[in-house]
Amino acid sequence: MTRQFVVVCPGRFVTGGPEALHQLCHHLNQVPGVDASIHYTGGLDDSVVAEYWPHYEVQAEPSPFVEGASIVVPNNVDPRAFRVSGGGRKWVWWLAGKRTLPLHVFGDCHHAFQSEYARRRLERLGYRGLMLTDYLRATFDAGAPADPKEDLIAYNGTKSALQMTRIRLARPRLACVPIRGLSHDEVRAVLARAKVYVDFGPHPGRDRMPREAALLGCVVVTNREGSAGLPEDVPLPEELKVEAADIRGAAERVQQALADYPRLHAALAPYRQWVRTQRDTFAAEVQAFALAEPPPPEPWDAERSARLVAGLDEECLETGRTLDQRTNDAMAFAIEVERARFGGR
């Protein structure tokens, strides 16, 4: 008997989430006895076809409602918009460990997690499931520029902008380039030149750019927020993880990574190897996922409700701490800009 899956994917965005969804559909079709298709929401843009179809074997399904099929939705899509029948199941794939929807919408769903960070956060709220990670294309670092590395620091120009602007104000001689609004090839070109890549973002899941930077020979420096705080998700040497709120310490660590590039590049060899094995890991996870016989979703009894209350309490405290830190960072930045522009203490 053939097991059928429909993977729901945004049809107009070329980002890490849609690529992971294409990877899932592709690898489900490699499992004997499994047939998978992909349903695009919001239409299908030519850029999505050009970016993903040459690399992944997928078949577009015009309707998400296939008799007997299980359906997989990313965590930012409301699963109530989709129905299953004939023994099919609803799966939510947590590509990020943050919620944008209320918990009650997941009542009849099973769960899979792209990161250990997401798994722990959702388990704390009473949701258990399977690991289902992702990987980088085997061709990512193929054909990249082979010019000598420069004393250049690349950084995530959106998620790390606040901290890196503060570092650049404190160390104006550092040569830095933000990665923001660049094409795939332009990102590769920047990372191939840079010795250091910095990512001080929130890391809601296993972000791709630190892995991409490592494969292109960068020393990767991160904060400890989100998945970056867990060795299961970001297994970098401890000396390359910093407390980004300590701008002086972070600036020293980034500058040290530049100065000590040969040693630190060698120290990242296990991390690069870990990245390269992720395709095989994902294939094994997909096979386990395709053949899984999960029990029905847990009922909301008193014990599970108590776990939920405790989990929500911790989530609220964690969110409060994060917001407080963001506020403190923004105020410190404003003071630094004021001093640089107007002088004074």
Secondary structure as the mmCIF struct_conf table of DSSP 4:
data_model
#
loop_
_struct_conf.conf_type_id
_struct_conf.id
_struct_conf.beg_label_comp_id
_struct_conf.beg_label_asym_id
_struct_conf.beg_label_seq_id
_struct_conf.end_label_comp_id
_struct_conf.end_label_asym_id
_struct_conf.end_label_seq_id
STRN STRN1 ARG A 3 PRO A 10
BEND BEND1 GLY A 11 ARG A 12
BEND BEND2 THR A 15 THR A 15
HELX_RH_AL_P HELX_RH_AL_P1 GLY A 16 LEU A 28
TURN_TY1_P TURN_TY1_P1 ASN A 29 GLN A 30
BEND BEND3 VAL A 31 VAL A 31
TURN_TY1_P TURN_TY1_P2 PRO A 32 GLY A 33
STRN STRN2 VAL A 34 THR A 41
BEND BEND4 GLY A 42 GLY A 42
HELX_RH_AL_P HELX_RH_AL_P2 ASP A 46 TYR A 52
TURN_TY1_P TURN_TY1_P3 TRP A 53 HIS A 55
BEND BEND5 TYR A 56 TYR A 56
STRN STRN3 ALA A 60 ALA A 60
BEND BEND6 PRO A 62 PRO A 62
BEND BEND7 PRO A 64 PRO A 64
TURN_TY1_P TURN_TY1_P4 GLU A 67 GLY A 68
STRN STRN4 SER A 70 PRO A 74
TURN_TY1_P TURN_TY1_P5 ASN A 75 ASN A 76
BEND BEND8 VAL A 77 VAL A 77
HELX_RH_3T_P HELX_RH_3T_P1 PRO A 79 ALA A 81
TURN_TY1_P TURN_TY1_P6 GLY A 86 GLY A 87
STRN STRN5 LYS A 90 TRP A 94
BEND BEND9 LEU A 95 GLY A 97
BEND BEND10 THR A 100 LEU A 101
HELX_RH_3T_P HELX_RH_3T_P2 LEU A 103 PHE A 106
TURN_TY1_P TURN_TY1_P7 GLY A 107 ASP A 108
STRN STRN6 HIS A 110 PHE A 113
BEND BEND11 GLN A 114 SER A 115
HELX_RH_AL_P HELX_RH_AL_P3 GLU A 116 ARG A 124
TURN_TY1_P TURN_TY1_P8 LEU A 125 GLY A 126
STRN STRN7 LEU A 130 MET A 131
TURN_TY1_P TURN_TY1_P9 ALA A 138 GLY A 143
HELX_LH_PP_P HELX_LH_PP_P1 ASP A 147 LYS A 149
STRN STRN8 GLU A 150 ASN A 156
TURN_TY1_P TURN_TY1_P10 GLY A 157 SER A 160
HELX_RH_AL_P HELX_RH_AL_P4 ALA A 161 ALA A 170
TURN_TY1_P TURN_TY1_P11 PRO A 172 ARG A 173
BEND BEND12 LEU A 174 LEU A 174
STRN STRN9 CYS A 176 ILE A 179
BEND BEND13 GLY A 181 GLY A 181
HELX_RH_AL_P HELX_RH_AL_P5 HIS A 184 ARG A 193
STRN STRN10 ALA A 194 ASP A 199
BEND BEND14 GLY A 201 GLY A 201
BEND BEND15 GLY A 205 GLY A 205
HELX_RH_AL_P HELX_RH_AL_P6 ARG A 208 LEU A 215
TURN_TY1_P TURN_TY1_P12 LEU A 216 GLY A 217
HELX_LH_PP_P HELX_LH_PP_P2 CYS A 218 CYS A 218
STRN STRN11 VAL A 219 THR A 222
BEND BEND16 ARG A 224 GLU A 225
HELX_RH_3T_P HELX_RH_3T_P3 GLY A 226 GLY A 229
TURN_TY1_P TURN_TY1_P13 PRO A 231 ASP A 233
HELX_RH_3T_P HELX_RH_3T_P4 GLU A 238 LEU A 240
STRN STRN12 LYS A 241 LYS A 241
TURN_TY1_P TURN_TY1_P14 ALA A 244 ALA A 245
HELX_RH_AL_P HELX_RH_AL_P7 ILE A 247 ALA A 259
TURN_TY1_P TURN_TY1_P15 ASP A 260 ASP A 260
HELX_RH_AL_P HELX_RH_AL_P8 TYR A 261 ALA A 267
TURN_TY1_P TURN_TY1_P16 LEU A 268 LEU A 268
HELX_RH_AL_P HELX_RH_AL_P9 ALA A 269 ARG A 276
TURN_TY1_P TURN_TY1_P17 THR A 277 THR A 277
HELX_RH_AL_P HELX_RH_AL_P10 GLN A 278 ALA A 290
TURN_TY1_P TURN_TY1_P18 LEU A 291 LEU A 291
HELX_LH_PP_P HELX_LH_PP_P3 PRO A 294 PRO A 299
HELX_RH_AL_P HELX_RH_AL_P11 ALA A 302 PHE A 342
#
